[in-house]
Amino acid sequence: MSNATHSHENRILGRMQALGLTADHLATLDGQISPSRLSAAFRGVKDLENPTAQRLLRLLDELDELCSSLHPVPVSWKSTAAIRTLLAAKRAQCLEIRIELGAAAA
């Protein structure tokens, strides 16, 4: 693996840490990479191929957008089936999120 600060692997790790996402959850949400393959990339055993890295970075963009649209409601990455459902709806432009805070009008 490249030790460069801006390697795909380091960018992916940084984004995962910012979201509080584990490699297992990212692999599950991606559905195309195994957790062991992702772990090997992060340990420097074998670099991610560019298309794979780009796909994971796009997924992380989508997850970040999802978190922003749900804010201040926290996202549980353990609910991967629910997250995949939300992502599918977002991709199909069928996701509508409305969060109202404050006291209800009497």
Rosetta blueprint (number, residue, H / E / L):
1 M L
2 S L
3 N L
4 A L
5 T L
6 H L
7 S L
8 H H
9 E H
10 N H
11 R H
12 I H
13 L H
14 G H
15 R H
16 M H
17 Q H
18 A H
19 L H
20 G L
21 L L
22 T L
23 A H
24 D H
25 H H
26 L H
27 A H
28 T H
29 L H
30 D H
31 G L
32 Q L
33 I L
34 S L
35 P H
36 S H
37 R H
38 L H
39 S H
40 A H
41 A H
42 F H
43 R L
44 G L
45 V L
46 K L
47 D L
48 L L
49 E L
50 N H
51 P H
52 T H
53 A H
54 Q H
55 R H
56 L H
57 L H
58 R H
59 L H
60 L H
61 D H
62 E H
63 L H
64 D H
65 E H
66 L H
67 C H
68 S H
69 S H
70 L H
71 H L
72 P L
73 V L
74 P L
75 V L
76 S L
77 W L
78 K L
79 S L
80 T H
81 A H
82 A H
83 I H
84 R H
85 T H
86 L H
87 L H
88 A H
89 A H
90 K H
91 R H
92 A L
93 Q L
94 C L
95 L L
96 E L
97 I L
98 R L
99 I L
100 E L
101 L L
102 G L
103 A L
104 A L
105 A L
106 A L
